[in-house]
C-alpha cells in the first residue's frame, strides 16, 4: 500500500519535519541515557516570549504540535494544535509556562494551577505559588504564606494541608514538616520519621537530616536518616550542609569534616572553615594565627592541592576552568590544579576565568584581560570607570572606552571595530543587540554593529517580548525590535503592571489619566482613570474622581465608579462603602443580601 499525504502548507511541512527530528532526537537520547532536570519551577525566569510561541523544547518533547497562543486583544492565552489548526484550549489564562512531563503551569488572576497537553485543567488556578514543577507525577502548591498542598497528576490532593514544610522529594514520595516538632511522612500519610525533632529537612541524595535539642533545649545536634527512617549517622553533628559535587560538609566536636552520598564520614580536618565544594574542589581557611587567616584548596578526598599559604582576600576564587585566584603580598595571581603559580601575583583585583579569559585590575584604576597563560591579550590601560568599563557583552565581545572611542574586541583580544558614540551598552540578549546614544538620542545596533533601530529616540526600554517603549518628542510609543512603529506616540509615561511586564500588560498615562495597554499597544482599559489596581479574580479596582469601581481585562467597567471605598474582589464578593454604609456586592455590582 502507498500512503499519500497532502502537505498543503510550508508551516505544516516545517512542523512535520520538526516532529520527525524530535522523534529521532528522543530515540538517540533514550539510547545514550536519560538526563532528568532537577530545576524547580520559577515563573519569574520563564516568560512567555511571543504572541504565538514556537514549540519550545519542553513542549516539543511532550506534544510537538501544540503551541501557546495569545488572543487578538493580547490578554489571554490558549493552546492550538498546529497540524489541524484547532484551538484545543480557548483563550483562558494570563500565562502558560512550558510543558514538563506532559503538564504546564498556568496563571490566572495572580494564582497558579496546572493543565495537561490536551488543555484539560488538572488543578484549578487557586494557589499562591508552585513549590516545584510537575515531577514524577507530583506537584506541590503553596497557599498564601506557608501552607502547602501536594497533588498527583490527576489533580487529587494527597494529604491534608501541610504547614511548615521543610522538604519535598516528589520522586521519593517524602515530605518533612512540623510546627514545634518535626518529622517525615510518605504520600500515604505513613509516619516514616516520628514527629519528635527540633528540625528536619530532606536532601535530594536520599537523606533526612534531623536535630535533637540538648539538655539546655537550645543547642541542637543533627543526625542523618535514610528515607525509610533508618538512622545512618548518630546525633553528633553541630552542622550538616547540603551535598555539592557529591560531598556534604559536617561539623563534629568543633571540627569540619566531609561525608559522601552514602553517608560515610570520609575525613575530618583542622581547618577553621571549609567552603562548599565546587567542581570537585573546596576553599579551606586556616584558624587565625596572630590575627591572620590563610587559604588553600582541597579536593574531594581531602588532599590539599593548593597549600593553605595564601592571603585571605575578598576576591580569592575557587577553580574555574582549572585556574584559582589566590593572593600574596596584597596582590592577586592564579594557580592551576597542581598548585603551580601560572599568573604572577601582580594584580590588584581579578575575576574568575570564563571562556578562557579573566579581567584584571592594575592599580585599581586600569583594567585589561589575560588568557590562561597569563598573557595580557587586552592591555590593562583602560580606565576602570567605577568598574564598569571593558565589559563582556553577549558572551562574545569585550567593549571598552578609551580616548572617547569604544573599542570592540573578541575573546582572543583582537580588536574588531571601534564605535564613535557617547554611550554603548547591552540592549537585548535575545538578538544580541546594543543600545547606543549620541547627541541626546538613542537607537540600537545589531550583533554586527550595524544600525538596527534608528538613533532618533529619547529613550528605549524593552517592556514586552518583541516590544519596546520608545520616547519621541516627550511622548511614548511602542515599536518592535526592528524599529517598526506598533502604536502611535501618544502616551506621557509607561510603567509595569502586576508582576512587572511579564503578563503582557502595562500602565500608561496621558492627559493626566491612567489606562492599561497590551503588547500591541492597544488600550484594553481606556486612559480615563486616576488609578488602576491589580486584577483579583478577573476584576481590577479602578478610581475616577475619588470614586471606585471594577473593570475587567477587556476594559469594560463592570461595576461603576460610584463607591467611596472598595476592597478587592475575592471571586464571590467585594466589600464596598457608599454614603457611609458598608455592604457586599457580587462581581456584577449587585448588592448581596446577607441572611442572619
BANUZA-967072 format. One record per residue (C-alpha): residue in three letters; x, y, z. Coordinates in steps of 0.5 Angstrom, whole numbers, plus 500, padded with zeros to 3 digits. Example, Ala and Ser with C-alpha at 12.3 -4.5 7.8 and 13.67 -1.06 7.14 Angstrom:
2
ALA525491516/SER527498514/
END
This chain:
596
UNK500500500/UNK502507498/UNK501512504/UNK499519501/UNK500525505/UNK498532502/UNK502537506/UNK499544504/UNK503549507/UNK510551509/UNK508551516/UNK505544516/UNK512542513/UNK516545518/UNK512542524/UNK512535521/UNK520536520/UNK520538527/UNK516532529/UNK521527526/UNK527531528/UNK525531535/UNK523523535/UNK530522532/UNK533526538/UNK529523543/UNK531516540/UNK538518541/UNK537521548/UNK534514550/UNK540510548/UNK545515551/UNK541515557/UNK536520561/UNK538526564/UNK533529568/UNK533536570/UNK532538578/UNK531545577/UNK525548581/UNK520552577/UNK521559578/UNK516564574/UNK520570574/UNK525566570/UNK521563565/UNK517569561/UNK512568555/UNK516570550/UNK512572543/UNK505572541/UNK505565538/UNK510561542/UNK514557538/UNK515550540/UNK520550546/UNK524544548/UNK519542554/UNK513543549/UNK516539543/UNK518533547/UNK511532550/UNK507534544/UNK511538538/UNK504540535/UNK502544541/UNK504552542/UNK501557546/UNK498563543/UNK495569545/UNK488572544/UNK488578539/UNK487583545/UNK494581548/UNK490579554/UNK489571555/UNK493565553/UNK490559550/UNK493552546/UNK493551539/UNK494544535/UNK498546530/UNK497541525/UNK490541525/UNK490549527/UNK485547532/UNK484551538/UNK484546544/UNK484551549/UNK481557549/UNK484564551/UNK483562558/UNK490564562/UNK494570563/UNK500566563/UNK502559561/UNK509556562/UNK513551558/UNK510543559/UNK514539563/UNK513531564/UNK506533560/UNK504539564/UNK504546564/UNK504551570/UNK498556568/UNK497563572/UNK490567572/UNK489573577/UNK495572580/UNK494565582/UNK497558579/UNK494552577/UNK496546572/UNK494544565/UNK496538561/UNK498538554/UNK490537552/UNK489543555/UNK485540561/UNK485544567/UNK488539572/UNK489544578/UNK485550578/UNK489556579/UNK488558586/UNK494557589/UNK500563591/UNK506559588/UNK508553586/UNK514550590/UNK516545584/UNK514544577/UNK511537576/UNK516532577/UNK515524578/UNK507525578/UNK507530583/UNK507537585/UNK506542591/UNK503549591/UNK503554597/UNK497557599/UNK499564602/UNK505564606/UNK507557609/UNK501552608/UNK502547602/UNK498542598/UNK501536595/UNK497534588/UNK498528584/UNK498528576/UNK490527576/UNK489533581/UNK488529587/UNK490532594/UNK495527597/UNK494529604/UNK491535608/UNK494542608/UNK502542610/UNK504547615/UNK511549616/UNK514544610/UNK522544610/UNK523539605/UNK519536599/UNK522530595/UNK517528590/UNK520522587/UNK521519593/UNK514521596/UNK517524602/UNK516531606/UNK518534612/UNK514539616/UNK512541623/UNK511546628/UNK515545634/UNK516538633/UNK518536626/UNK518529622/UNK517526616/UNK511523612/UNK510519606/UNK505521601/UNK500515604/UNK501519611/UNK505514614/UNK510517619/UNK517515617/UNK521519622/UNK517521628/UNK515528630/UNK520529636/UNK525533632/UNK527540633/UNK528541626/UNK528536620/UNK530537612/UNK531533606/UNK537532601/UNK535530594/UNK541525595/UNK536521599/UNK537523607/UNK534527612/UNK538531617/UNK534532624/UNK536535630/UNK535534637/UNK536539643/UNK541538648/UNK540539656/UNK539546655/UNK534546650/UNK537551645/UNK543548642/UNK542542637/UNK546536635/UNK544533628/UNK544526626/UNK543523619/UNK537518617/UNK535515610/UNK528516607/UNK526509611/UNK527513617/UNK533508619/UNK539512623/UNK545513619/UNK549517623/UNK548519630/UNK546526633/UNK553528634/UNK554534629/UNK553541630/UNK552543623/UNK550539617/UNK550542610/UNK547540603/UNK551536598/UNK555539593/UNK560535588/UNK558529592/UNK560532598/UNK557535605/UNK560539610/UNK559537617/UNK562539624/UNK563535630/UNK566537636/UNK568543633/UNK572540627/UNK570541620/UNK569534616/UNK566531610/UNK561526608/UNK560522602/UNK553521599/UNK552514602/UNK553518609/UNK560515610/UNK565520614/UNK571521610/UNK575525614/UNK576531619/UNK580537618/UNK584542623/UNK582548618/UNK578554621/UNK573553616/UNK571550609/UNK567553603/UNK562548600/UNK565544594/UNK565547587/UNK568543581/UNK570538586/UNK574543590/UNK573547596/UNK577553599/UNK579552606/UNK581557611/UNK586556617/UNK585558624/UNK587565626/UNK594566628/UNK597572630/UNK590575627/UNK592572620/UNK588567616/UNK591563611/UNK587560605/UNK588554600/UNK584549596/UNK583541598/UNK580536593/UNK574531595/UNK579527598/UNK581532603/UNK588533599/UNK591540599/UNK592541592/UNK594549594/UNK597549600/UNK594554605/UNK599559605/UNK596565601/UNK592571604/UNK585571606/UNK583577601/UNK576578599/UNK577576591/UNK580569593/UNK576565588/UNK576557587/UNK578554581/UNK574556575/UNK577553568/UNK583550572/UNK585557575/UNK584559582/UNK585566584/UNK590567590/UNK593573594/UNK600574596/UNK604581599/UNK597584598/UNK597582590/UNK593577586/UNK595572581/UNK593565579/UNK595558581/UNK593551577/UNK590545580/UNK597542581/UNK598548586/UNK603552581/UNK603559580/UNK601561573/UNK600568573/UNK604572578/UNK602576584/UNK602583581/UNK594585580/UNK590589585/UNK584585583/UNK582580579/UNK575576576/UNK575568575/UNK576565568/UNK571565564/UNK571562557/UNK579562557/UNK580570560/UNK580574566/UNK579581568/UNK585584572/UNK586591575/UNK592595576/UNK593600581/UNK585600582/UNK585605576/UNK586601570/UNK583594567/UNK585589562/UNK584582560/UNK589576561/UNK589569558/UNK590562562/UNK598563560/UNK598570564/UNK599574557/UNK595580557/UNK591580551/UNK588587552/UNK593591555/UNK591594562/UNK591601560/UNK583602560/UNK580607566/UNK576602570/UNK571608571/UNK567605577/UNK569598575/UNK564598569/UNK569599563/UNK572594559/UNK566589560/UNK564583557/UNK557583552/UNK553577550/UNK559572552/UNK562574545/UNK565581545/UNK569586550/UNK568593549/UNK572599553/UNK572606553/UNK579610552/UNK580616549/UNK573618548/UNK572612543/UNK569605544/UNK574599542/UNK571592541/UNK575586542/UNK573579541/UNK575574546/UNK582573543/UNK584580545/UNK583582537/UNK580589536/UNK574588531/UNK572595531/UNK571602534/UNK565606536/UNK564613536/UNK558614541/UNK557618547/UNK555611550/UNK555604549/UNK551598553/UNK548592552/UNK540592550/UNK537585548/UNK541579550/UNK536575545/UNK538578539/UNK545581542/UNK544588540/UNK547594543/UNK544601546/UNK548607543/UNK547614544/UNK549621542/UNK547628542/UNK542626547/UNK539621542/UNK539613542/UNK538607538/UNK541600537/UNK546596533/UNK545589531/UNK550584533/UNK555586527/UNK555593530/UNK550596524/UNK544601526/UNK538597527/UNK533602531/UNK535609528/UNK538613533/UNK533618534/UNK529617540/UNK530620547/UNK529613551/UNK528606549/UNK526600554/UNK524593553/UNK517592556/UNK515586553/UNK518581549/UNK519584542/UNK516590544/UNK520597546/UNK517603549/UNK521609545/UNK521616547/UNK520621542/UNK518629543/UNK517628550/UNK512622548/UNK512615549/UNK510610543/UNK511602542/UNK516600537/UNK518593535/UNK526590535/UNK527592528/UNK524599530/UNK517599526/UNK512603530/UNK507599533/UNK503604537/UNK503612536/UNK507616541/UNK501619545/UNK503617552/UNK506621557/UNK509615561/UNK509608562/UNK510603568/UNK510596569/UNK503593572/UNK502587576/UNK509582576/UNK512587572/UNK512587565/UNK512579565/UNK504579564/UNK504583557/UNK500589561/UNK503596562/UNK500602565/UNK500608561/UNK499616563/UNK496621558/UNK493628560/UNK494626567/UNK490620567/UNK492613567/UNK490607562/UNK492600561/UNK495597555/UNK497590552/UNK503588548/UNK500591541/UNK500598545/UNK492598545/UNK489601551/UNK485595554/UNK483600559/UNK482607557/UNK486612560/UNK480615564/UNK482613571/UNK486616576/UNK489610579/UNK488602576/UNK490597581/UNK492590580/UNK487584578/UNK484580583/UNK480574581/UNK479578574/UNK477585576/UNK481591578/UNK480596582/UNK479603578/UNK479610581/UNK476616578/UNK474623581/UNK476620588/UNK470614587/UNK472607586/UNK469601582/UNK471595578/UNK474594571/UNK475587567/UNK481585563/UNK477587557/UNK477594559/UNK469594561/UNK467598567/UNK463592570/UNK462596577/UNK461603576/UNK466608580/UNK461610585/UNK464608591/UNK467612597/UNK471605599/UNK472598595/UNK476592597/UNK479587592/UNK474582589/UNK475575592/UNK472571587/UNK465572590/UNK464578593/UNK467585595/UNK466590601/UNK464597599/UNK463603602/UNK457608600/UNK455614603/UNK457612610/UNK454605609/UNK459598608/UNK456592605/UNK458587600/UNK457587592/UNK458581587/UNK462581581/UNK457585577/UNK456590582/UNK449587585/UNK448588593/UNK449581597/UNK443581602/UNK446578608/UNK442573612/UNK442572619/
END
